[in-house]
């Protein structure tokens, strides 16, 4: 019989490429990993791993089992959490992953409200930008992913539960002494000759798409995933930027001014989870609190 603990070990071996690395990730010994893999191969009735040099490689059967493991483990987690709630334990665990500007704006008030309403619920937080955060959700490494996208893509999230939170408009950021600092609105083409400071990779691609739609390619002199760094570089007079409003809310943009940019561009901010996990009370409560926090932004 295939056991969930064996599936977790197999997935760790597939991810890390060796028994020793999997043991370090799981916090156990290498012999324990080897023993569990032997037990799993015995249950499966076929080899799941082959050694190639110093690494372990999945067989075709191993690949098939790993492909199904994430869904199986997510389903088991959902079952365990729901049963615990039904049994009256009033406890739960939610693993949340968020992009940085969401972590500093939406997440704090949502988690504070969640703790006040459900003090027995534990929430952990790690940061990752989409699409990595969405991959973590599908791989079973988190329960809720706070993510964003600039335009819907066909079937991008069709396998997930999508909770829309808010539309976050992009705004321009220019140094205080800039010729357009006092403008009510700025056409993106008016910034064609400027030095640009770009944000995260997905935002960077969006910036290039918007500028090329206006007939020019931006000269990006600085690129950083750290929004406060973007704002600091603009404030120092080193260039201009286009940032989501949410990214500016938690940072005081010293030495710079925000301006409305035309044409208007928005990113859709959502909370994502798996269909099975959406039924878990702690996960559902987290989604509800994120929704309420977004309504107050």
C-alpha positions as CSV (number, residue, x, y, z in Angstrom):
1,X,0.0,0.0,0.0
2,X,1.3,3.4,-0.9
3,X,1.6,5.7,2.1
4,X,1.6,9.5,2.2
5,X,4.9,9.7,4.1
6,X,6.5,7.7,1.2
7,X,5.1,10.1,-1.3
8,X,6.6,13.1,0.6
9,X,10.0,11.4,0.6
10,X,9.8,10.5,-3.1
11,X,8.9,14.1,-4.0
12,X,11.9,15.3,-1.9
13,X,14.2,12.9,-3.7
14,X,12.9,14.0,-7.1
15,X,13.3,17.7,-6.2
16,X,16.8,17.5,-4.6
17,X,18.3,14.7,-6.8
18,X,19.7,12.5,-4.0
19,X,18.9,10.6,-0.9
20,X,21.3,12.7,1.2
21,X,19.9,16.0,0.0
22,X,16.3,14.8,0.6
23,X,17.2,13.7,4.1
24,X,18.5,17.2,4.9
25,X,15.3,18.8,3.5
26,X,13.1,16.4,5.5
27,X,15.1,16.5,8.7
28,X,15.8,12.8,8.8
29,X,18.7,10.4,8.0
30,X,19.8,9.1,4.6
31,X,19.2,5.4,5.7
32,X,15.6,6.4,6.6
33,X,15.1,7.9,3.2
34,X,16.6,4.8,1.5
35,X,14.4,2.5,3.6
36,X,11.2,4.4,2.7
37,X,12.0,4.4,-1.0
38,X,12.5,0.6,-0.9
39,X,9.2,0.2,0.9
40,X,7.5,2.4,-1.7
41,X,9.0,0.5,-4.7
42,X,7.9,-2.7,-3.0
43,X,4.3,-1.4,-2.8
44,X,4.5,-0.1,-6.4
45,X,5.9,-3.3,-7.7
46,X,8.3,-1.6,-10.0
47,X,11.5,0.6,-9.7
48,X,10.8,4.3,-9.2
49,X,14.4,5.6,-9.1
50,X,17.7,4.8,-10.9
51,X,21.1,6.1,-9.9
52,X,23.0,8.0,-12.6
53,X,26.4,9.0,-11.3
54,X,25.9,10.8,-8.0
55,X,22.2,11.7,-8.7
56,X,19.0,9.7,-8.6
57,X,16.7,9.9,-11.6
58,X,13.0,9.0,-11.8
59,X,11.9,6.1,-13.9
60,X,8.8,6.5,-16.0
61,X,6.7,5.0,-13.2
62,X,8.4,7.3,-10.7
63,X,7.6,10.3,-12.9
64,X,3.9,9.2,-13.0
65,X,3.8,8.8,-9.2
66,X,5.4,12.2,-8.5
67,X,3.0,13.8,-11.0
68,X,0.1,12.6,-8.9
69,X,1.7,13.1,-5.5
70,X,1.0,16.8,-5.1
71,X,-2.7,16.4,-5.6
72,X,-2.8,13.4,-3.3
73,X,-0.9,15.2,-0.5
74,X,-3.1,18.3,-0.9
75,X,-6.2,16.2,-0.6
76,X,-4.8,14.5,2.5
77,X,-4.0,17.9,4.1
78,X,-7.5,19.1,3.3
79,X,-9.0,16.0,4.9
80,X,-6.9,16.3,8.0
81,X,-7.7,19.9,8.5
82,X,-11.5,19.5,7.9
83,X,-11.7,16.5,10.2
84,X,-9.9,18.4,13.0
85,X,-12.4,21.3,12.6
86,X,-15.4,18.9,12.7
87,X,-13.9,17.2,15.8
88,X,-14.0,20.6,17.6
89,X,-10.3,21.2,17.9
90,X,-10.7,24.8,16.7
91,X,-7.2,24.6,15.4
92,X,-5.7,25.0,11.9
93,X,-2.6,25.8,10.0
94,X,-2.3,28.0,6.9
95,X,0.8,28.4,4.8
96,X,0.6,31.7,3.0
97,X,2.9,32.9,0.2
98,X,2.7,36.5,-1.0
99,X,4.5,38.9,-3.2
100,X,6.4,41.7,-1.3
101,X,4.0,44.6,-1.8
102,X,1.1,42.4,-0.8
103,X,3.0,41.3,2.3
104,X,3.4,44.9,3.5
105,X,-0.1,46.1,2.7
106,X,-2.8,43.4,2.6
107,X,-1.3,40.7,4.7
108,X,-0.7,42.4,8.1
109,X,-4.3,43.6,8.6
110,X,-5.7,40.3,7.3
111,X,-3.6,38.1,9.6
112,X,-4.3,40.4,12.6
113,X,-8.0,40.0,12.0
114,X,-7.7,36.3,11.5
115,X,-5.8,35.9,14.8
116,X,-8.3,37.9,16.7
117,X,-11.2,35.8,15.3
118,X,-9.4,32.5,15.4
119,X,-6.6,32.6,17.9
120,X,-5.9,28.8,17.5
121,X,-5.1,29.2,13.8
122,X,-1.4,29.4,13.0
123,X,-0.3,31.2,9.8
124,X,3.2,31.1,8.3
125,X,4.3,33.5,5.6
126,X,7.0,33.3,2.9
127,X,7.5,35.7,0.0
128,X,7.6,34.8,-3.7
129,X,6.5,36.5,-6.9
130,X,4.2,34.8,-9.4
131,X,4.6,32.5,-11.2
132,X,6.8,30.9,-8.6
133,X,4.1,31.4,-5.9
134,X,1.6,29.6,-8.1
135,X,4.0,26.8,-8.6
136,X,4.4,26.5,-4.9
137,X,0.6,26.2,-4.4
138,X,0.3,23.5,-7.1
139,X,3.3,21.6,-5.6
140,X,1.7,21.5,-2.2
141,X,4.2,23.9,-0.6
142,X,1.6,26.4,0.5
143,X,-2.1,26.6,1.1
144,X,-2.9,30.2,-0.1
145,X,-1.0,32.2,-2.7
146,X,-1.4,36.0,-3.0
147,X,-0.6,36.7,-6.6
148,X,-1.2,39.1,-9.5
149,X,-1.4,39.2,-13.2
150,X,-1.7,42.0,-15.8
151,X,-4.0,40.3,-18.2
152,X,-5.9,37.0,-18.0
153,X,-4.2,34.1,-19.8
154,X,-6.2,31.2,-21.3
155,X,-6.5,28.4,-18.7
156,X,-3.8,30.0,-16.5
157,X,-5.5,29.3,-13.2
158,X,-8.4,27.1,-14.3
159,X,-7.4,24.4,-11.9
160,X,-7.4,26.8,-8.9
161,X,-9.9,28.6,-6.8
162,X,-9.5,32.3,-7.6
163,X,-10.6,34.9,-5.1
164,X,-10.4,38.4,-6.8
165,X,-9.2,41.0,-4.3
166,X,-8.6,44.4,-6.1
167,X,-7.4,46.1,-9.2
168,X,-4.1,47.8,-8.6
169,X,-3.3,50.7,-11.0
170,X,0.2,51.5,-12.2
171,X,1.4,55.0,-11.5
172,X,4.4,57.0,-12.7
173,X,7.2,58.0,-10.3
174,X,9.5,60.9,-11.2
175,X,12.0,63.0,-9.2
176,X,10.7,66.1,-7.5
177,X,12.4,68.4,-9.8
178,X,11.4,66.6,-13.0
179,X,9.7,68.6,-15.7
180,X,6.5,66.5,-15.3
181,X,6.4,66.4,-11.5
182,X,3.4,68.7,-11.3
183,X,1.5,67.3,-14.3
184,X,-2.0,66.0,-13.6
185,X,-1.5,63.2,-16.1
186,X,1.4,62.0,-18.2
187,X,1.2,60.0,-21.5
188,X,3.8,57.2,-21.3
189,X,5.3,58.4,-24.6
190,X,6.3,61.7,-22.8
191,X,8.9,59.6,-20.9
192,X,10.4,57.9,-24.0
193,X,13.8,59.6,-23.6
194,X,14.1,59.0,-19.9
195,X,16.4,56.6,-18.0
196,X,14.1,53.9,-16.5
197,X,14.2,52.0,-13.2
198,X,12.4,48.7,-13.4
199,X,10.9,46.4,-10.8
200,X,10.3,42.6,-10.6
201,X,10.6,40.5,-13.8
202,X,6.9,40.3,-14.5
203,X,6.5,44.1,-13.9
204,X,9.5,44.7,-16.1
205,X,7.9,42.8,-19.0
206,X,4.7,44.7,-18.5
207,X,6.6,48.0,-18.6
208,X,8.3,47.1,-21.9
209,X,5.0,46.0,-23.4
210,X,3.3,49.3,-22.4
211,X,6.2,51.4,-23.7
212,X,6.4,49.5,-27.0
213,X,2.7,49.9,-27.4
214,X,3.4,53.7,-27.2
215,X,6.0,53.4,-29.9
216,X,9.3,53.2,-28.0
217,X,11.5,50.8,-26.1
218,X,12.5,52.0,-22.6
219,X,16.2,52.4,-21.7
220,X,16.3,50.4,-18.4
221,X,19.4,51.5,-16.6
222,X,18.5,49.9,-13.2
223,X,16.5,46.8,-12.4
224,X,15.6,45.6,-8.9
225,X,13.0,43.4,-7.3
226,X,13.1,45.7,-4.2
227,X,10.4,48.4,-4.6
228,X,11.9,50.6,-1.9
229,X,15.1,50.5,-3.9
230,X,13.2,51.6,-7.0
231,X,11.7,54.5,-5.1
232,X,15.0,55.5,-3.6
233,X,16.7,55.5,-7.1
234,X,14.0,57.7,-8.5
235,X,14.2,60.0,-5.5
236,X,17.9,60.4,-6.1
237,X,17.2,61.6,-9.6
238,X,18.6,58.6,-11.4
239,X,15.5,57.9,-13.5
240,X,11.8,57.4,-13.7
241,X,9.6,54.4,-13.0
242,X,6.1,53.0,-13.3
243,X,5.0,51.1,-10.2
244,X,1.8,49.6,-8.8
245,X,0.0,51.9,-6.3
246,X,0.1,49.1,-3.7
247,X,3.9,49.1,-3.9
248,X,4.1,52.8,-2.9
249,X,1.5,52.7,-0.1
250,X,4.0,51.2,2.5
251,X,7.0,53.4,1.4
252,X,7.4,57.1,1.8
253,X,8.6,58.2,-1.7
254,X,11.1,60.9,-0.5
255,X,12.4,63.1,-3.3
256,X,9.9,61.8,-5.8
257,X,6.4,62.5,-7.0
258,X,3.7,60.2,-8.3
259,X,1.8,61.0,-11.5
260,X,-1.1,59.5,-13.3
261,X,0.1,57.6,-16.4
262,X,-1.9,57.2,-19.5
263,X,-3.0,54.8,-20.9
264,X,-4.3,53.3,-17.7
265,X,-2.8,49.9,-16.8
266,X,-4.0,47.8,-13.9
267,X,-2.8,44.5,-12.4
268,X,-5.4,42.1,-11.0
269,X,-4.6,41.0,-7.4
270,X,-6.1,37.7,-6.3
271,X,-5.8,35.0,-3.6
272,X,-5.4,31.5,-4.9
273,X,-5.9,28.1,-3.4
274,X,-6.6,24.5,-4.5
275,X,-10.2,23.3,-4.7
276,X,-9.8,20.8,-1.9
277,X,-8.0,23.3,0.3
278,X,-10.8,25.9,-0.2
279,X,-13.0,23.6,1.9
280,X,-10.7,23.8,4.9
281,X,-12.1,26.2,7.5
282,X,-8.8,27.9,8.3
283,X,-8.0,28.4,4.6
284,X,-11.5,29.8,3.9
285,X,-11.2,32.2,6.9
286,X,-7.8,33.4,5.5
287,X,-9.4,34.1,2.1
288,X,-12.2,36.0,3.8
289,X,-9.9,38.2,5.8
290,X,-7.7,38.9,2.7
291,X,-10.9,40.0,0.9
292,X,-11.9,42.3,3.8
293,X,-8.4,43.8,3.9
294,X,-8.4,44.5,0.2
295,X,-11.7,46.3,0.5
296,X,-10.1,48.8,2.9
297,X,-7.2,49.6,0.6
